[in-house]
Amino acid sequence: MAESSPVRFGILGCANIARKVSRAITLAPNATISAVGSRSIEKATVYAKENGYPSTTKIYSSYEAVLDDPKVDSVYIPLPTSLHVKWAVLAAQKKKHVLLEKPVALNVKELDVILEECESNGLQYMDATMWMHHPRTAKMKEFLSDSQRFGQLKSVHSTFAYLGDKEFLENNICVKSDLDALGALGDAGWYSIRAILWTTDYELPKTVTALRDPEFNEAGVILSCGASLSWKDGRVATFYCSFLANVAMDFVASGSKGNLRVHDFVVPFKENAAPFYTVEDLWFGELAKSIHPAPSEQQVNTDLPQEALMVAEFSNLVGSIKGEGSKPEKKWPTISRKTQLVVDAVKASIEKGFEPVEIIY
Amino acid sequence: MAESSPVRFGILGCANIARKVSRAITLAPNATISAVGSRSIEKATVYAKENGYPSTTKIYSSYEAVLDDPKVDSVYIPLPTSLHVKWAVLAAQKKKHVLLEKPVALNVKELDVILEECESNGLQYMDATMWMHHPRTAKMKEFLSDSQRFGQLKSVHSTFAYLGDKEFLENNICVKSDLDALGALGDAGWYSIRAILWTTDYELPKTVTALRDPEFNEAGVILSCGASLSWKDGRVATFYCSFLANVAMDFVASGSKGNLRVHDFVVPFKENAAPFYTVEDLWFGELAKSIHPAPSEQQVNTDLPQEALMVAEFSNLVGSIKGEGSKPEKKWPTISRKTQLVVDAVKASIEKGFEPVEIIY
């Protein structure tokens, strides 16, 4: 495959979230949609049309058929979490690179099966955590890494929440114990946990302790929860995730010299420009009557939305593997696995009555 | 004493924080400074001059002499915390109303001695938590109380921190085990705990669990710590307080319908106008490519700084007691005690190896 050929995606299923990623594949300069599979050909046909798939897109009546198509390089898997291990492993066995929707697995044991299959087949794996690919994320990281401006990391707090309506709380796959058993921890907490680990350059905490009194639905699926993470050196992180609160996508980091705040870290207020707020050496004015300076806003523009940048980055890596025989980029499976380890630890802490759980990597 | 006569304050000691409150007494229309006491007459004379005390101010060489002055109605006590119980009790015995700097006591047992002495003498007690008196605080409360705009409270997070320099960390009374043994928990955590309780209309949490791995100095005084609070109904709060991080005065509340954020809740960026940020019914745009609306800023102006409004409110209450025989306002001792109860619980949880501590009111 020539470097200039776009990476050809097969889409497994007609999930709502796949609409956004389908558009992103269309927008990414190095990717194209070549197939979609659904148990209903009719549904997939309508879906392909509604989402502007190329007229050449193959419509299959099964996921297997997508995986068997030799003109598919990569699959995007937006299926319910409980189905990830089956279909991601099968995709890897069929030599398809895997872009996997989050939460990536019900636990790290399942994820390891997926990652091992991808690795042994020389395939790229990436989880679909879109905000990682926004240029704002790199700009924020520059600030956090600046020992003069931010200093030493001391604390992080993140909230990711959205308010499920009656229909969502009764019927959405995110609250079904047989489909997305991790509930709000997997769907919302994933983002906060990733953000916290991103802040520590993926240094895992020593212990994770769930906050007391999460909320559950009747089937025992988490609707809201939180946790504290500690690194045994004074750094602390806390997060709250919920299907029962107004949309919040907050991330606040306190360093010894500066602070960083962002209020839309997962999905920005605007597609083409995203803000974050920094302040350095904040101190008290005369008689401590006021504090100075006020935080300043930094806007980071982007021509392509973050989800298209994610597809472009994934496709770059796939293109290098196919075109130049490169090795898969290990960063992506590594940080996905670390995120899952913390998700698992929060769940374990809840199950153990909010006892601290040590993270073993 | 006629209603229109200003309340006459005696100041115990020449603490730095007393400069700010001295100015506030001067600014408040219903208060005046009538005496100051210090072990050094010379120091107090210079201090009175530097801080623009009225020329009629009595300069005493002891705190006792201030308490014995019949022309002193009220005392402001900015002494180290370990001295509060002695001097606040003595002040109350001498029939002086008490404006007490925070942290108010080393523990609730000590505070109860103070509160009982004030109550049995029919005196007003108030802790010097200035931000409570900013008109912004009332405006924020309006939003939080609005079931249509904010809905049901789900989570709160607060950070209060400032970076102590070498001199502070070695010599400030805030890090001395014999003076302010509560360290960062008393000096900084106090504000976050008060803010959390303010959010719940002072409904105490059922349990308080300290975050693991606080930082201590060699004398065992807390330099940074945090805690999670839970109400057994899904509401959670977390806070982080520190002498080891850049100034942060954050308060973020998530409701089922709205969010509130403020980044300078203890001391505003500007003396005469303070912002807060609200957003209601935040939701995803088409294909979840963005979220709408962005938070909106509300500016609350004030002619008098919050510390002068605190003095004015305290003096109003004292004036009513003296002029009209009113009873002291119980709100202030009540919320001070509740704040202390949570401070005590955090400390107990740290001492018990981060076990949850039940709050018994």
Interface residues (C-beta under 8 A of the other chain):
Chain A: I17 R19 K20 R23 G151 K154 S155 H157 T159 A161 Y162 L163 T207 T209 L211 R212 D213 P214 E215 S224 G226 S228 S230 W231 K232 D233 G234 V236 T238 Y240 S242 L244 A245 N246 V247 A248 M249 D250 V252 S254 G255 S256 K257 G258 N259 R261 H263 D264 V267 P268 F269 K270 E271 V279 E280 D281 L282 W283 F284 L287 A288 K289 S290 I291 H292 P293 A294 P295 P305 E307 F354 P356
Chain B: I17 R19 K20 R23 G151 K154 S155 H157 T159 A161 Y162 L163 T207 T209 L211 R212 D213 P214 E215 S224 G226 S228 S230 W231 K232 D233 G234 V236 T238 Y240 S242 L244 A245 N246 V247 A248 M249 D250 V252 S254 G255 S256 K257 G258 N259 R261 H263 D264 V267 P268 F269 K270 E271 V279 E280 D281 L282 W283 F284 L287 A288 K289 S290 I291 H292 P293 A294 P295 P305 E307 F354 P356
